[in-house]
Amino acid sequence: MRMKLRRLMLLLLFASSLRGAAGQTSSVMPESVVIGPGDLLAVHIFREEDLDSKLRVKDAGTVTLPLIGAVSVAGLPPADAAQEIAARYSRGGFLNHPQVSVLIEESARQKVAVLGEVARPGTVSLSSPRSLLDVLAEAGGLLKTADRHVTIRHSAGPPSTVLVANDASAQLASADLLVSPGDTILVPRAGIVYVLGDVGRPGGYLMQDDAQLSLLQALALAAGATKTAAEGSARLIRKVNGVPTEMPLHLKSVEHGKVPDLALKNDDILYVPFSFGKNLALGASAVAASASSAIIYAAY
């Protein structure tokens, strides 16, 4: 009798340990990977190979499957998506007890799109958040024509804009900004200011770093007006509603501080005519047309 009681006690303890283990299994953390728009899914249905599909999740978060049509899967772990698909086939009377598996073959959120003025625009693979400078380096770095105000469109949260400066100390701030899978990086083209006419180095100058350039700064980049220039007849040509419009300038007055320095805008043209009379007659449209063939220089 004592042996039987002892065996019964051992069986009860064993059954209790099994229940505890089952309870621990049921409390496993949910899957951290969920399906999102743009993901490529492989849907397999056991013994129903004709219904197997490889399809990309639409922006609306749905996939369209044979017989059952659109199924919403965005935000679901693959296992939950498989259960939802199986339930749809079962409720529709198409399959009895379907066994469905869903695999994310390609996650759109594992990539970052880098667009604009970089050496290799396209996508960069990313498995975890990385610094902005690292991602730009993967894309080959910024071109000299890049505006250094780089915008990140985050997959979660509002966009942010950061200045990616040339000097190493300023770049430390950019390195602190993290880019996550699914984000998009936009590198716009820098604005251009043209300095034409009788100057040391006529051409177009990119508005980099702080994206600002004053009249005197632009003139200095162009190596200044020459001795033969008619500085008193200089003009600023700016497009207003798409039409080149002239503004007279007296460079000597600006240089001597009698007139405030002027902040320039993208596509502005500073024209310093030659002292020869025939060049003074050039109109705004003719000067603007000549800007299209000007050499472009990096400002810094």
C-alpha positions in Angstrom: 0.0 0.0 0.0 2.8 2.4 0.9 4.5 1.7 -2.5 1.3 2.5 -4.3 0.8 5.7 -2.4 4.4 6.7 -3.1 4.0 6.0 -6.9 0.7 8.0 -6.9 2.5 11.0 -5.2 5.3 10.8 -7.8 2.7 10.7 -10.7 1.0 13.8 -9.2 4.2 15.7 -8.9 5.2 14.8 -12.5 1.8 15.9 -13.8 2.1 19.2 -11.8 5.6 19.8 -13.4 4.1 19.2 -16.8 1.4 21.8 -16.2 4.0 24.3 -15.0 6.1 23.7 -18.1 3.0 24.2 -20.3 2.2 27.4 -18.5 5.8 28.7 -19.2 5.5 27.8 -22.9 2.2 29.8 -23.2 3.9 32.9 -21.8 6.6 33.0 -24.5 7.1 36.6 -25.8 5.3 37.4 -29.0 7.2 37.7 -32.3 9.1 40.9 -32.7 9.1 40.8 -36.5 5.8 41.9 -38.1 4.7 42.3 -41.7 4.7 45.7 -43.2 3.8 47.4 -46.6 6.3 46.5 -49.3 7.4 43.2 -47.7 7.6 40.2 -50.0 5.8 37.2 -48.5 5.9 33.5 -49.4 2.6 31.9 -48.6 2.6 28.0 -48.5 -0.5 25.8 -48.0 0.3 22.2 -47.2 -0.7 19.8 -50.0 -2.3 22.7 -52.0 0.7 23.7 -54.1 -1.5 25.4 -56.7 -2.5 27.9 -54.0 1.1 28.8 -53.0 2.0 32.4 -53.7 4.8 34.9 -53.6 3.4 38.4 -53.3 4.3 41.8 -52.0 2.2 43.6 -49.4 0.4 46.6 -50.8 0.5 50.1 -49.3 -2.9 49.4 -47.8 -1.4 46.5 -45.9 -3.2 43.7 -47.8 -2.2 40.8 -50.0 -4.5 39.2 -52.6 -4.7 35.5 -52.5 -6.3 32.9 -54.9 -10.0 32.3 -54.1 -10.2 34.5 -51.0 -9.1 37.8 -52.4 -7.6 40.6 -50.2 -6.4 39.7 -46.7 -5.1 42.4 -44.3 -1.7 41.3 -42.9 0.2 44.5 -42.1 1.1 44.7 -38.4 0.8 40.9 -37.9 3.6 38.5 -37.1 3.9 35.8 -39.9 2.3 33.1 -37.7 -0.8 35.3 -37.0 -1.0 36.1 -40.7 -0.9 32.4 -41.5 -3.8 31.8 -39.0 -5.8 34.6 -40.6 -5.3 33.2 -44.1 -6.2 29.7 -43.0 -9.4 31.0 -41.3 -10.4 32.7 -44.5 -10.0 29.6 -46.6 -11.9 27.6 -44.0 -14.8 30.1 -43.6 -15.2 30.3 -47.3 -15.6 26.6 -47.6 -12.6 26.3 -49.9 -10.4 24.1 -47.7 -10.9 21.9 -44.6 -8.4 22.4 -41.9 -5.8 24.2 -44.1 -2.3 24.3 -42.8 -0.7 27.6 -43.9 2.7 29.0 -43.4 3.9 32.6 -44.1 7.5 33.6 -44.5 8.9 37.1 -45.0 11.3 36.6 -47.9 12.2 40.3 -48.2 11.5 43.0 -45.7 11.1 46.4 -47.2 11.9 47.9 -43.7 15.3 46.3 -43.7 16.4 48.9 -46.3 16.9 52.6 -46.3 16.3 54.6 -49.5 19.0 57.2 -50.2 17.9 59.7 -52.9 19.4 62.8 -54.5 23.0 64.1 -54.7 24.9 61.0 -53.6 27.4 58.9 -55.5 25.2 55.8 -55.5 21.6 56.6 -55.0 19.3 53.7 -54.3 18.8 51.5 -51.2 21.1 50.5 -48.4 20.5 47.3 -46.4 20.1 47.9 -42.7 19.4 45.4 -40.0 19.4 47.9 -37.1 19.6 51.6 -36.6 22.9 53.2 -37.8 24.2 56.8 -37.8 23.4 59.1 -40.7 27.1 59.4 -41.7 27.4 55.6 -41.9 24.4 55.3 -44.2 25.6 58.2 -46.5 29.1 56.5 -46.7 27.4 53.3 -47.8 25.8 55.3 -50.6 29.2 56.6 -51.7 29.0 59.9 -49.9 27.7 63.3 -50.9 28.5 64.8 -54.3 30.0 68.3 -54.5 26.6 69.5 -55.9 24.8 68.4 -52.7 23.0 70.7 -50.4 24.3 69.7 -47.0 20.9 70.1 -45.4 19.9 66.4 -45.5 16.3 65.4 -44.7 15.3 62.0 -43.1 11.8 60.8 -43.6 11.4 58.5 -40.7 9.1 55.4 -41.0 7.8 56.3 -37.6 7.6 59.9 -36.5 8.0 63.3 -38.2 10.9 64.0 -40.6 14.1 65.6 -39.4 16.7 67.8 -41.2 20.4 67.9 -40.2 23.4 69.9 -41.5 26.1 67.5 -42.7 29.0 69.9 -42.6 32.5 69.5 -44.2 34.6 69.8 -41.0 35.1 66.7 -38.8 34.0 68.5 -35.6 30.6 69.5 -37.0 30.1 66.0 -38.4 30.0 64.6 -34.9 26.5 66.0 -34.5 25.4 64.3 -37.7 26.8 61.0 -36.4 24.5 61.1 -33.4 21.4 61.1 -35.6 20.3 57.5 -36.2 18.6 56.1 -39.3 16.3 53.1 -38.9 15.2 50.5 -41.4 12.3 51.9 -43.5 13.6 55.5 -43.4 14.2 57.6 -46.5 17.2 60.0 -46.8 16.8 62.9 -49.2 19.9 64.9 -50.3 18.8 67.9 -52.4 20.9 69.7 -54.9 22.6 72.8 -53.6 21.5 76.2 -54.8 23.7 78.0 -57.4 24.6 81.6 -57.5 26.2 82.9 -60.8 28.9 85.6 -60.9 29.4 86.6 -64.5 31.1 89.4 -66.5 34.4 91.1 -65.8 35.5 89.1 -62.7 38.5 87.0 -62.1 36.8 83.6 -62.2 33.3 83.8 -63.7 31.0 80.8 -63.1 28.4 79.3 -60.9 29.0 78.8 -57.2 27.2 76.2 -55.1 25.5 77.4 -51.9 26.8 74.7 -49.5 27.0 74.1 -45.7 24.7 76.8 -44.4 23.1 77.2 -47.9 23.6 81.0 -47.7 25.8 83.3 -49.7 26.0 87.0 -49.7 26.8 89.4 -52.5 30.4 90.1 -51.2 31.0 86.4 -50.5 30.0 85.5 -54.1 32.2 88.2 -55.5 35.1 87.0 -53.4 34.6 83.4 -54.7 34.8 84.8 -58.2 38.2 86.4 -57.4 36.6 89.9 -57.4 36.0 92.4 -60.1 38.9 93.2 -62.4 40.5 96.6 -63.0 38.6 97.0 -66.3 35.2 96.2 -64.7 32.4 98.8 -64.6 31.5 98.2 -60.9 29.1 101.1 -60.8 27.0 99.4 -63.4 26.8 96.0 -61.8 23.4 94.3 -61.7 21.7 91.6 -59.8 19.4 89.5 -62.0 16.8 87.5 -60.1 13.9 85.5 -61.5 10.5 86.8 -60.4 7.6 84.5 -61.4 10.0 82.9 -63.9 11.0 86.2 -65.5 14.6 87.6 -65.1 14.3 90.9 -63.3 17.2 93.4 -62.9 18.3 95.2 -59.8 21.1 97.9 -60.1 24.0 97.6 -57.8 27.0 99.8 -56.9 29.6 97.4 -55.8 32.0 100.0 -54.4 29.3 101.2 -52.0 28.7 97.7 -50.8 32.4 97.0 -50.5 32.9 100.2 -48.4 29.9 99.4 -46.1 27.8 102.3 -47.3 25.2 99.9 -48.6 24.3 96.7 -46.7 25.6 93.4 -48.1 22.8 91.5 -49.8 21.8 87.9 -49.2 21.6 86.0 -52.5 19.1 83.4 -53.5 19.2 80.2 -55.6 19.7 81.1 -59.3 20.6 84.7 -58.7 23.1 86.2 -61.2 25.6 88.9 -60.2 26.7 90.5 -63.5 29.7 92.8 -63.5 30.0 94.4 -66.9 33.1 95.3 -68.7 33.9 99.0 -69.0 33.4 98.8 -72.8 30.1 100.4 -73.8 28.9 97.5 -75.9 28.8 95.2 -72.9 26.7 97.6 -70.8 23.8 97.0 -73.2 23.4 93.3 -72.4 19.9 92.6 -71.2 18.8 90.4 -68.3 17.6 87.7 -70.6 20.9 87.6 -72.5 22.9 87.4 -69.2 20.6 84.7 -67.9 21.0 82.6 -71.1 24.8 82.8 -70.7 24.5 81.3 -67.1 23.4 78.0 -68.6 26.9 77.4 -70.0 28.8 78.6 -66.9 31.4 76.4 -65.1 30.1 75.3 -61.7 32.4 75.6 -58.7 32.0 74.3 -55.2 31.9 77.3 -52.9 34.0 75.6 -50.2 
